[in-house]
Amino acid sequence: MNLVEDIRCVHPVEALTDASDTCDLLVVGSHDRSALSSLLLGSVSRGVLHHARCSV
């Protein structure tokens, strides 16, 4: 298992989508824990799901 630290000054969806070119799996999470928001994905999670080139 390899861990790579990569810091970029771009929108998170763009950075994670670019990283998905060389990954087998991307794991995303949410910081908000309210009951209503737990039913919905955040904008970054949603964007990564739609544009990633690997499993999310």
The first five atom37 places (N, CA, C, CB, O) and aatype in JSON, in Angstrom:
{
  "aatype": [12, 2, 10, 19, 6, 3, 9, 1, 4, 19, 8, 14, 19, 6, 0, 10, 16, 3, 0, 15, 3, 16, 4, 3, 10, 10, 19, 19, 7, 15, 8, 3, 1, 15, 0, 10, 15, 15, 10, 10, 10, 7, 15, 19, 15, 1, 7, 19, 10, 8, 8, 0, 1, 4, 15, 19],
  "atom_mask": [
    [1, 1, 1, 1, 1],
    [1, 1, 1, 1, 1],
    [1, 1, 1, 1, 1],
    [1, 1, 1, 1, 1],
    [1, 1, 1, 1, 1],
    [1, 1, 1, 1, 1],
    [1, 1, 1, 1, 1],
    [1, 1, 1, 1, 1],
    [1, 1, 1, 1, 1],
    [1, 1, 1, 1, 1],
    [1, 1, 1, 1, 1],
    [1, 1, 1, 1, 1],
    [1, 1, 1, 1, 1],
    [1, 1, 1, 1, 1],
    [1, 1, 1, 1, 1],
    [1, 1, 1, 1, 1],
    [1, 1, 1, 1, 1],
    [1, 1, 1, 1, 1],
    [1, 1, 1, 1, 1],
    [1, 1, 1, 1, 1],
    [1, 1, 1, 1, 1],
    [1, 1, 1, 1, 1],
    [1, 1, 1, 1, 1],
    [1, 1, 1, 1, 1],
    [1, 1, 1, 1, 1],
    [1, 1, 1, 1, 1],
    [1, 1, 1, 1, 1],
    [1, 1, 1, 1, 1],
    [1, 1, 1, 0, 1],
    [1, 1, 1, 1, 1],
    [1, 1, 1, 1, 1],
    [1, 1, 1, 1, 1],
    [1, 1, 1, 1, 1],
    [1, 1, 1, 1, 1],
    [1, 1, 1, 1, 1],
    [1, 1, 1, 1, 1],
    [1, 1, 1, 1, 1],
    [1, 1, 1, 1, 1],
    [1, 1, 1, 1, 1],
    [1, 1, 1, 1, 1],
    [1, 1, 1, 1, 1],
    [1, 1, 1, 0, 1],
    [1, 1, 1, 1, 1],
    [1, 1, 1, 1, 1],
    [1, 1, 1, 1, 1],
    [1, 1, 1, 1, 1],
    [1, 1, 1, 0, 1],
    [1, 1, 1, 1, 1],
    [1, 1, 1, 1, 1],
    [1, 1, 1, 1, 1],
    [1, 1, 1, 1, 1],
    [1, 1, 1, 1, 1],
    [1, 1, 1, 1, 1],
    [1, 1, 1, 1, 1],
    [1, 1, 1, 1, 1],
    [1, 1, 1, 1, 1]
  ],
  "atom_positions": [
    [[0.83, -1.17, 0.0], [0.0, 0.0, 0.0], [0.88, 1.24, 0.0], [-0.95, 0.0, 1.2], [1.81, 1.35, 0.79]],
    [[0.57, 2.17, -0.9], [1.35, 3.4, -0.99], [0.5, 4.59, -0.61], [1.91, 3.59, -2.41], [-0.69, 4.65, -0.94]],
    [[1.1, 5.54, 0.08], [0.45, 6.78, 0.43], [1.24, 7.9, -0.21], [0.35, 6.97, 1.98], [2.46, 7.99, -0.03]],
    [[0.55, 8.77, -0.96], [1.22, 9.87, -1.64], [0.61, 11.18, -1.16], [1.1, 9.74, -3.19], [-0.61, 11.36, -1.21]],
    [[1.44, 12.08, -0.69], [0.98, 13.4, -0.28], [1.16, 14.35, -1.46], [1.74, 13.92, 0.98], [2.27, 14.49, -1.98]],
    [[0.08, 15.0, -1.88], [0.11, 15.88, -3.05], [-0.71, 17.11, -2.73], [-0.44, 15.15, -4.33], [-1.94, 17.03, -2.61]],
    [[-0.06, 18.25, -2.58], [-0.75, 19.49, -2.22], [-0.89, 20.35, -3.45], [0.02, 20.24, -1.1], [0.09, 20.63, -4.14]],
    [[-2.13, 20.79, -3.73], [-2.4, 21.62, -4.91], [-3.26, 22.81, -4.52], [-3.09, 20.79, -6.01], [-4.03, 22.74, -3.56]],
    [[-3.13, 23.88, -5.27], [-3.93, 25.09, -5.05], [-5.0, 25.19, -6.14], [-3.02, 26.37, -5.05], [-5.01, 26.13, -6.93]],
    [[-5.89, 24.21, -6.17], [-7.0, 24.17, -7.12], [-8.25, 23.72, -6.38], [-6.69, 23.23, -8.33], [-8.17, 23.33, -5.21]],
    [[-9.39, 23.77, -7.05], [-10.63, 23.29, -6.44], [-10.48, 21.81, -6.11], [-11.86, 23.54, -7.38], [-9.89, 21.07, -6.9]],
    [[-11.01, 21.36, -4.98], [-10.85, 19.95, -4.57], [-11.36, 18.95, -5.6], [-11.56, 19.73, -3.27], [-10.76, 17.89, -5.78]],
    [[-12.47, 19.26, -6.29], [-12.98, 18.32, -7.29], [-11.97, 18.15, -8.42], [-14.34, 18.82, -7.86], [-11.75, 17.03, -8.88]],
    [[-11.36, 19.24, -8.86], [-10.36, 19.16, -9.92], [-9.14, 18.36, -9.47], [-9.93, 20.57, -10.35], [-8.64, 17.51, -10.22]],
    [[-8.66, 18.62, -8.25], [-7.48, 17.91, -7.75], [-7.76, 16.41, -7.6], [-7.04, 18.49, -6.4], [-6.93, 15.59, -7.98]],
    [[-8.9, 16.07, -7.04], [-9.23, 14.65, -6.84], [-9.52, 13.94, -8.16], [-10.44, 14.52, -5.92], [-9.16, 12.77, -8.33]],
    [[-10.16, 14.63, -9.09], [-10.41, 14.04, -10.41], [-9.1, 13.79, -11.13], [-11.32, 14.96, -11.25], [-8.92, 12.73, -11.73]],
    [[-8.18, 14.74, -11.08], [-6.86, 14.54, -11.69], [-6.13, 13.38, -11.03], [-6.01, 15.83, -11.57], [-5.49, 12.57, -11.72]],
    [[-6.22, 13.28, -9.71], [-5.55, 12.19, -8.99], [-6.15, 10.84, -9.33], [-5.63, 12.43, -7.48], [-5.46, 9.82, -9.23]],
    [[-7.41, 10.82, -9.73], [-8.06, 9.54, -10.03], [-7.49, 8.84, -11.25], [-9.54, 9.76, -10.23], [-7.76, 7.66, -11.48]],
    [[-6.69, 9.57, -12.05], [-6.03, 8.96, -13.21], [-5.06, 7.85, -12.79], [-5.27, 10.02, -14.01], [-4.88, 6.87, -13.52]],
    [[-4.46, 8.0, -11.63], [-3.43, 7.05, -11.19], [-3.81, 6.28, -9.94], [-2.13, 7.78, -10.95], [-2.97, 5.61, -9.34]],
    [[-5.07, 6.36, -9.53], [-5.54, 5.69, -8.31], [-6.45, 4.52, -8.64], [-6.27, 6.67, -7.39], [-7.06, 4.46, -9.71]],
    [[-6.53, 3.6, -7.71], [-7.49, 2.5, -7.8], [-8.77, 2.85, -7.05], [-6.89, 1.2, -7.24], [-9.84, 2.34, -7.38]],
    [[-8.66, 3.73, -6.04], [-9.8, 4.06, -5.2], [-9.61, 5.45, -4.6], [-9.99, 3.02, -4.08], [-8.53, 5.78, -4.13]],
    [[-10.67, 6.27, -4.63], [-10.69, 7.55, -3.93], [-11.71, 7.45, -2.82], [-11.03, 8.74, -4.91], [-12.82, 6.94, -3.02]],
    [[-11.34, 7.92, -1.64], [-12.26, 7.91, -0.5], [-12.54, 9.36, -0.14], [-11.66, 7.12, 0.72], [-11.62, 10.13, 0.12]],
    [[-13.82, 9.72, -0.11], [-14.22, 11.09, 0.25], [-15.18, 11.02, 1.43], [-14.87, 11.83, -0.96], [-15.86, 10.02, 1.63]],
    [[-15.22, 12.08, 2.2], [-16.1, 12.11, 3.35], [-16.75, 13.47, 3.5], [0.0, 0.0, 0.0], [-16.59, 14.35, 2.65]],
    [[-17.49, 13.63, 4.57], [-18.18, 14.87, 4.84], [-17.89, 15.31, 6.26], [-19.69, 14.72, 4.61], [-17.73, 14.48, 7.15]],
    [[-17.82, 16.61, 6.47], [-17.55, 17.12, 7.81], [-18.83, 17.46, 8.55], [-16.66, 18.34, 7.74], [-18.81, 17.6, 9.77]],
    [[-19.95, 17.61, 7.84], [-21.22, 17.97, 8.46], [-21.93, 16.71, 8.94], [-22.12, 18.76, 7.48], [-22.0, 15.73, 8.2]],
    [[-22.45, 16.72, 10.15], [-23.03, 15.51, 10.72], [-24.52, 15.64, 11.06], [-22.28, 15.13, 11.96], [-25.04, 14.84, 11.84]],
    [[-25.2, 16.63, 10.51], [-26.62, 16.76, 10.81], [-27.41, 15.66, 10.09], [-27.14, 18.15, 10.4], [-26.96, 15.13, 9.07]],
    [[-28.57, 15.33, 10.6], [-29.38, 14.23, 10.05], [-29.79, 14.51, 8.61], [-30.63, 14.01, 10.9], [-29.72, 13.62, 7.76]],
    [[-30.21, 15.73, 8.32], [-30.64, 16.07, 6.96], [-29.48, 16.01, 5.98], [-31.27, 17.47, 6.94], [-29.61, 15.44, 4.91]],
    [[-28.35, 16.59, 6.34], [-27.23, 16.62, 5.41], [-26.59, 15.24, 5.24], [-26.19, 17.61, 5.89], [-25.9, 15.01, 4.24]],
    [[-26.8, 14.34, 6.17], [-26.23, 13.01, 6.03], [-26.92, 12.23, 4.92], [-26.33, 12.24, 7.35], [-26.39, 11.24, 4.41]],
    [[-28.12, 12.68, 4.53], [-28.84, 12.04, 3.43], [-28.33, 12.51, 2.07], [-30.33, 12.32, 3.54], [-28.57, 11.86, 1.06]],
    [[-27.63, 13.63, 2.04], [-27.16, 14.23, 0.8], [-25.64, 14.26, 0.78], [-27.73, 15.64, 0.61], [-25.0, 14.39, 1.83]],
    [[-25.07, 14.14, -0.4], [-23.63, 14.28, -0.54], [-23.27, 15.75, -0.68], [-23.12, 13.49, -1.75], [-24.06, 16.54, -1.19]],
    [[-22.09, 16.11, -0.22], [-21.62, 17.48, -0.41], [-21.23, 17.72, -1.85], [0.0, 0.0, 0.0], [-21.16, 16.78, -2.65]],
    [[-20.98, 18.97, -2.2], [-20.68, 19.31, -3.59], [-19.38, 18.67, -4.08], [-20.59, 20.82, -3.75], [-19.3, 18.26, -5.24]],
    [[-18.37, 18.56, -3.2], [-17.12, 17.92, -3.6], [-17.33, 16.43, -3.83], [-16.02, 18.15, -2.54], [-16.9, 15.88, -4.84]],
    [[-18.0, 15.77, -2.89], [-18.27, 14.34, -3.04], [-19.07, 14.07, -4.31], [-19.03, 13.8, -1.83], [-18.76, 13.13, -5.05]],
    [[-20.07, 14.88, -4.56], [-20.91, 14.71, -5.74], [-20.09, 14.93, -7.02], [-22.11, 15.69, -5.7], [-20.21, 14.16, -7.97]],
    [[-19.27, 15.97, -7.03], [-18.43, 16.25, -8.2], [-17.44, 15.14, -8.47], [0.0, 0.0, 0.0], [-17.23, 14.77, -9.63]],
    [[-16.82, 14.61, -7.41], [-15.85, 13.52, -7.57], [-16.55, 12.27, -8.09], [-15.14, 13.22, -6.23], [-16.02, 11.58, -8.96]],
    [[-17.73, 11.97, -7.57], [-18.48, 10.8, -8.04], [-18.76, 10.86, -9.53], [-19.79, 10.67, -7.28], [-18.7, 9.85, -10.22]],
    [[-19.06, 12.05, -10.02], [-19.44, 12.21, -11.43], [-18.24, 12.27, -12.37], [-20.27, 13.45, -11.6], [-18.38, 11.98, -13.56]],
    [[-17.06, 12.66, -11.86], [-15.94, 12.89, -12.76], [-14.71, 12.0, -12.53], [-15.53, 14.29, -12.65], [-13.79, 12.01, -13.35]],
    [[-14.68, 11.25, -11.46], [-13.51, 10.41, -11.16], [-13.36, 9.29, -12.2], [-13.61, 9.82, -9.73], [-14.34, 8.79, -12.76]],
    [[-12.12, 8.91, -12.43], [-11.8, 7.85, -13.38], [-11.42, 6.54, -12.69], [-10.66, 8.31, -14.29], [-10.78, 5.67, -13.27]],
    [[-11.83, 6.43, -11.42], [-11.6, 5.2, -10.66], [-12.79, 5.02, -9.7], [-10.22, 5.24, -9.87], [-13.7, 5.84, -9.69]],
    [[-12.76, 3.98, -8.93], [-13.83, 3.75, -7.95], [-13.79, 4.8, -6.86], [-13.7, 2.35, -7.33], [-12.71, 5.24, -6.44]],
    [[-14.97, 5.21, -6.4], [-15.08, 6.22, -5.34], [-15.86, 5.6, -4.19], [-15.77, 7.54, -5.84], [-16.08, 6.26, -3.17]]
  ]
}
